[in-house]
Amino acid sequence: MRKIKPDVPGIIAGTVLSGGATIWILNDNGVVQTDDLGLTAALLLVAAGIIGLAASHRS
């Protein structure tokens, strides 16, 4: 049986989009203030990069 390779760009795009939607919901409900959005967005991109690297290095 042939192993299917993960779709890394799709994983990263899905992570960024779902993270952006989460930030939007948290900002809309007042949990995250607009002053914190830069840090939150940076952490989201770092997390997406780590997830993408982990997915691409799986055997």
C-alpha positions in Angstrom: 0.0 0.0 0.0 1.4 3.4 -1.0 1.7 6.1 1.7 0.0 9.4 0.9 2.2 12.4 1.3 0.6 15.2 3.5 -0.4 18.5 1.8 1.9 20.8 3.7 0.8 24.1 2.0 -2.8 23.1 2.7 -2.0 22.4 6.4 -0.3 25.8 6.8 -3.1 27.7 5.0 -5.7 26.0 7.1 -3.8 26.7 10.3 -3.4 30.4 9.4 -7.1 30.8 8.3 -8.5 29.1 11.4 -6.1 31.0 13.6 -7.2 34.3 11.9 -10.8 33.4 12.5 -10.0 32.6 16.1 -8.2 35.9 16.6 -11.2 37.7 15.0 -13.7 36.0 17.3 -11.5 36.7 20.4 -11.1 40.4 19.4 -14.9 40.7 18.7 -15.7 39.3 22.2 -13.1 41.6 23.9 -10.8 38.7 25.0 -7.9 40.0 22.9 -7.4 43.7 22.6 -6.1 45.4 19.4 -2.8 46.2 21.1 -2.2 42.4 21.4 -2.9 41.6 17.8 0.7 42.0 16.6 2.0 39.5 19.1 -0.9 37.1 18.6 -0.4 37.2 14.8 3.3 36.6 15.1 2.7 33.6 17.4 0.2 32.2 15.0 2.6 32.4 12.1 5.4 30.7 14.2 3.0 28.0 15.2 1.9 27.4 11.6 5.5 27.2 10.6 6.3 24.6 13.3 3.3 22.5 12.4 4.2 22.7 8.7 7.8 21.6 9.4 6.6 18.8 11.6 4.2 17.6 8.9 6.8 17.7 6.2 9.4 15.7 8.2 7.0 12.9 9.2 8.0 9.6 7.7 
